């Protein structure tokens, strides 16, 4: 059961990192792992991808599944993967409704 965070949470707006803030030799790592510090700074790709998988699972199970979307975690994970695969394309809602 989800507990309310009313009165126990504060927000701090953080701006994304600029590509200029990374050393030129790390841009490939940034492209593969993304800009989350824990993934970007991991010792190898396996550890970075483990962190990313755990982050996405936690986000799906605790945030989306409880507060925003009412669907099974596996369905939300599939939905996010489909959306990620469509990045930069025109939105086809008919296709999304069939997934």
C-alpha positions in Angstrom: 0.0 0.0 0.0 1.3 3.4 -1.0 1.9 6.0 1.7 1.4 9.6 1.2 4.4 11.9 1.2 2.4 15.0 2.0 4.5 17.2 4.3 7.6 14.9 4.0 8.9 15.7 0.6 10.6 18.6 -1.0 11.5 19.2 -4.6 14.7 20.5 -6.1 14.8 21.3 -9.8 17.9 20.0 -11.5 18.8 20.9 -15.0 20.2 18.2 -17.4 23.9 18.0 -18.1 25.2 19.5 -21.3 27.2 17.3 -23.6 29.9 20.0 -23.3 30.3 19.0 -19.6 31.7 15.5 -20.6 35.2 14.8 -21.8 35.4 14.0 -25.5 36.6 10.4 -24.9 33.5 9.6 -22.8 30.8 10.6 -25.3 30.4 7.0 -26.5 29.8 5.9 -22.9 27.3 8.6 -22.4 25.5 7.5 -25.6 25.3 3.9 -24.4 24.6 4.3 -20.7 22.8 7.6 -20.6 23.3 10.5 -18.2 22.3 9.1 -14.8 25.5 9.4 -12.8 25.3 5.9 -11.3 25.0 4.3 -14.7 27.5 6.6 -16.4 30.1 6.2 -13.7 29.7 2.4 -13.3 32.8 0.2 -13.7 31.4 -1.6 -16.8 28.4 -1.8 -19.0 26.9 -4.8 -17.1 26.8 -2.9 -13.9 25.5 0.2 -15.6 22.7 -1.8 -17.3 21.9 -3.5 -13.9 21.5 -0.1 -12.3 19.3 1.1 -15.2 17.1 -2.0 -15.0 16.6 -1.6 -11.2 15.8 2.1 -11.6 13.2 1.4 -14.3 11.7 -1.5 -12.2 11.5 0.7 -9.1 10.0 3.6 -11.1 7.4 1.3 -12.7 6.4 -0.5 -9.5 6.5 2.4 -7.1 5.6 5.5 -9.1 3.7 4.7 -12.2 1.9 1.6 -10.9 0.8 3.2 -7.6 0.1 6.8 -8.4 -0.4 7.4 -12.1 -1.2 4.3 -14.2 -3.3 1.3 -13.0 -1.7 -1.6 -14.8 0.4 -4.6 -14.1 4.2 -3.8 -13.8 5.0 -6.2 -16.7 2.5 -4.3 -18.9 4.0 -1.0 -18.0 7.5 -2.2 -18.7 6.4 -3.4 -22.1 4.7 -0.1 -22.8 7.8 1.9 -21.9 9.9 -0.3 -24.1 7.5 0.2 -27.0 7.6 4.0 -26.4 11.4 4.0 -26.3 11.6 2.1 -29.6 9.4 4.7 -31.2 11.5 7.6 -30.1 11.7 10.3 -32.8 8.8 8.7 -34.8 5.3 10.0 -35.4 2.9 8.7 -32.8 0.6 6.1 -34.1 -2.1 5.6 -31.4 -3.7 2.7 -33.3 -0.4 0.8 -33.2 0.1 1.6 -29.5 -3.4 0.3 -28.7 -2.5 -3.1 -30.2 0.6 -3.6 -28.1 
